């Protein structure tokens, strides 16, 4: 059933010249790690979590550069065919449109008493006498968290008075991640996304699997002709998004398989099929956050000389809060280690950087500033 009809004017941004029509093109967004931490904190502190969406987001930005646009086809004024339009506001298609929108939003929300988080500039917080509130921005999607509904209502009222907003009520889905509140806290899963990915690559004759990777198979670099390289890159991209959002259990497999994106062979495709089969078999798995433990814990590990051909080891780590994983990763080390112990210390150095970032993030969140002063941060090295 059709709910609305939409038409959007998009300019030919590919004709813009750097240094003349635009300068910076960056567009800050919140880290998915930050989003998971917010849901862990919402479970621990029983926070209200609502969602809003900005209508025609990029039309809100103000242009600093002088940009001209040809008159749109079908809307050329008679007698003025040779004239062009001077843009005052940004339009979809402009290279600087995302940056200008973020600057506009940033200026508006800071004027209402919010302040930046020190390490994630897309997190804004405000502390009032009777409530605390956090706004998390990801382009045009917003999460609003507060310990009192008054904070949610007043923040929504301010945003609606400043921009054209769509109130989506209690959070349900953001960035393809399904958020479900239960008696324990919040559960995050990507069941619908996994179904789409499995359906997209159904021609691989995917079979259910109990593990994402077969450790007995040693994948090697392909020196021959690549097998459907573009489709392989597409499959890796789909799996990487799943691994980065909610499925820490496939991080190692995806990291391993992504090393062969430039020139895949049949064996690599079989390994892709196994990961898809594992996701299909476990698509209902969720990241569950609850009230306890309200302690940030980090675990580091390393696999010594696990990469065939270059003798490099692999680093793996995971942080948990509220009983669920909030940050994780699996990466090939950049230098050769001469022992298992050296590989472990290299991994520990890597997780130390993430520990510092997480600590600074949480120390600047109103709900955890007091808690973080009392709780301990644990990082354990767990050998294979």
C-alpha positions, 0 to 999 in steps of 0.5 A: 500500500502506497503511503506517500509520494515523494519527489526530490530535486537532486543537483549534479554534484559530480560537476563540482570543482574542489576548492571552488564549489566546495572545500570540506566534505566530511560528515560526522556520524555516531559510532555504532559502539556509542549506540550500543553503549547507550542501549547498555546504559539504558538497560542499566539505568532503565532509561526512556529511549525515543527516536526522531527523524529529520524530514528533507535533512540536507535542505536545512544546510546553509551554503558558504560557497557561491554555487550555481545550478542550471534550471531543472528540466521542465521548469525553465522559465520562458524568456530566461532560458540562459539564466541559472539559479544561485543556491542559498541553501544546500540541496541533495547531490551537493558534495558539502550537503552532509557537512552543512547539515551537521553544522546547522544541527550542531549550532542549533542543539548547542544553543539549547544548552546541550554540549558535545561528548569529548570523544564522539562529537555526535553525542550531545548531553544536557543536565537539568534540575529534574532530568538528564538527556542525551541526543545521538545523531546519525545523519538524520536519525536521532536517539533521545535518551532520558531518565524522565519523560519530561526530558524526552518531551522538551527535547522533541518540542525544541527539535520540532520547533527548529527543524521539520521532524518526524516523531517515531515514538519509542525506538524500534529500528535504527540503521537496520538494527531492531531494538526490542525492550524486554523485562531485562533491558534491550535486545538488538538483532538484525534478523531482517537484514540477515534475511535480505543478505541470505536471499541476495546470495541464495544462488550459492546454495547456502547450507545451515552451519553451526560455526562461521569458519572452518579452522582446518581450512587454510585459505591462501592468496589466489595467483590465478584468475579471480572468481566474480570479484565484484560480487565477492566485494559486495558479499564482504561489505554485507557481512562486514555491516552485520559484524560491525553492528550486532554479530561479533561472532562472525568478526574473525571470519569476515576479517579473514575473508576480506583479505582476499577481496581483490582476487577471490577464488572458489575456496574463498566463495565456499567460506563466504557460503559457510558464514552465510549459512551460519547467519541463516542458522542463527539469525535470531541471536541478539545482543542482550543488555540487562542491569548487571553487571554495570562494569565495563570489562575488556578481554584481549586475545591473539592467534600467533602466526595465523596468516598464511604467507606473511606470518602475521598474527591476529588480534581479537578483543571484546568489551562487555557492559550490562551483560552484552558486548559493546565493542569488539574487533578482529584484525591482522597485526601489522608486524611479525611477532617472534613468540606467542607472548609478544603477539599477546602484548601487541594485542594488549596494546591495541585493546588499550587504545580502545579502553581509553576511548571507551573510558573517555566516552563514558566519563562524559555521559551524565548517567555514567560520570558518577558510576565510572568513578566508582567502578573498575575497568578490567582488561585481561589477557587470555592466551589461546 
